[in-house]
Amino acid sequence: MNNPAKAYSSVHLESRVSDASPHRLIQMLLEGALERIAQAKGAIQQNQIQRKSNLINKAVSIVGGLQGSLVDVGDGDLTANLDSLYDYMIRRLLLANLKNDEHILDEVCSLLQDIKGAWDGIAAEVN
C-alpha cells in the first residue's frame, strides 16, 4: 500500500474486527452495507456509474454474508423470514444497480436500518 492513510485504516479495521464480539461483527456488517448504499446513491447523483456499480456490488456481498451467517437458534420462523428478507434486498439492490434507481436504494436502506435498530436494541443482552 502506497497510501499511509489507507494502510492505517486497514490495520485499524483489522484490529476492530479481531476484537469484536460476534454481535458487534453483525453490527459492523450492517453499518458497512448502509454506508455502501449511501455512497452508491451519491454516485448515482454524480453520474459515476462504475463507482455506483462497485458500491452496490459491495453492499450485495455484505447482505449475502449476513444471509449466509444466519443460524437457526430455535426460532425457525425468524431465521426463515430474515433469509427471505435478505434475498429480497439482494434482488432489489441488483435492480437498483441496473436501473440507477435511488428509490430502491432508499427502500433497502430502510429495511437494513430496521434490522440494525433491532440488532442494536439487543446489544445490552448479549454484551
C-alpha positions in Angstrom: 0.0 0.0 0.0 1.5 3.3 -1.1 -1.0 5.4 0.8 -0.2 5.6 4.6 -3.8 6.6 5.4 -5.2 3.5 3.7 -2.7 1.3 5.4 -3.6 2.8 8.8 -7.3 2.4 8.0 -6.8 -1.2 7.1 -4.8 -2.0 10.2 -7.4 -0.1 12.3 -10.3 -2.1 10.7 -8.5 -5.4 11.2 -7.9 -4.6 14.9 -11.6 -3.7 15.3 -12.7 -6.9 13.7 -10.4 -9.1 15.7 -11.5 -7.5 18.9 -15.2 -7.6 18.1 -17.8 -9.9 19.5 -20.0 -11.8 17.1 -22.8 -9.4 17.9 -20.6 -6.4 17.1 -19.4 -8.0 13.8 -23.0 -8.2 12.6 -23.5 -4.5 13.6 -20.4 -3.6 11.6 -21.7 -5.5 8.6 -25.0 -3.7 8.8 -23.2 -0.4 9.1 -21.0 -1.3 6.1 -23.9 -2.2 3.9 -25.7 1.1 4.9 -22.6 3.1 4.1 -22.1 1.5 0.7 -25.7 2.1 -0.2 -25.5 5.8 0.8 -22.3 6.1 -1.2 -23.9 4.4 -4.2 -26.8 6.8 -4.0 -24.3 9.7 -4.2 -22.5 8.1 -7.1 -25.8 7.9 -9.0 -26.4 11.6 -8.3 -22.9 12.4 -9.6 -23.4 10.1 -12.6 -20.4 7.9 -11.5 -21.8 4.7 -13.0 -18.8 2.4 -12.4 -18.4 3.6 -8.8 -22.1 3.1 -8.2 -21.9 -0.5 -9.5 -18.8 -1.3 -7.4 -20.5 0.1 -4.2 -23.8 -1.7 -4.9 -21.9 -5.0 -5.5 -20.1 -4.5 -2.2 -23.5 -4.0 -0.5 -24.8 -7.1 -2.2 -21.8 -9.1 -0.9 -22.3 -7.8 2.6 -26.0 -8.6 2.6 -25.2 -12.0 1.2 -22.7 -12.5 4.0 -25.4 -11.6 6.5 -27.7 -14.1 4.8 -25.1 -16.8 4.8 -24.4 -16.3 8.5 -27.9 -17.0 9.6 -28.1 -19.8 12.1 -31.3 -21.4 13.3 -31.3 -20.9 17.0 -34.7 -22.3 17.8 -36.9 -19.8 16.1 -37.1 -21.2 12.6 -39.7 -18.6 11.5 -37.3 -15.7 12.4 -34.4 -17.3 10.5 -36.6 -18.1 7.5 -38.0 -14.6 7.5 -34.6 -13.0 7.7 -33.4 -15.3 4.9 -36.3 -14.2 2.7 -35.7 -10.5 3.5 -32.0 -10.7 2.8 -32.8 -12.4 -0.5 -35.3 -9.7 -1.4 -32.8 -7.0 -0.5 -30.2 -8.5 -2.8 -32.7 -8.7 -5.7 -33.7 -5.1 -5.1 -30.1 -3.9 -4.9 -29.3 -5.7 -8.2 -32.4 -4.0 -9.8 -31.3 -0.6 -8.4 -27.9 -1.1 -10.0 -29.5 -2.0 -13.3 -31.9 1.0 -13.3 -29.8 3.5 -11.4 -32.8 3.8 -9.1 -32.2 5.8 -5.9 -35.7 5.0 -4.6 -34.9 1.3 -4.5 -31.7 2.1 -2.6 -33.7 4.1 -0.1 -36.1 1.1 0.3 -33.3 -1.3 1.0 -31.6 1.2 3.3 -34.8 1.5 5.3 -35.1 -2.3 5.7 -31.5 -2.6 6.8 -32.0 0.3 9.3 -34.9 -1.6 10.8 -32.8 -4.7 11.2 -29.9 -2.7 12.6 -32.2 -1.0 15.1 -33.5 -4.3 16.3 -29.9 -5.7 16.5 -28.7 -2.6 18.4 -31.6 -3.0 20.8 -30.4 -6.4 21.9 -26.8 -5.2 22.4 -27.1 -5.0 26.2 -28.5 -8.5 26.4 -25.6 -10.1 24.5 -22.6 -8.0 25.8 
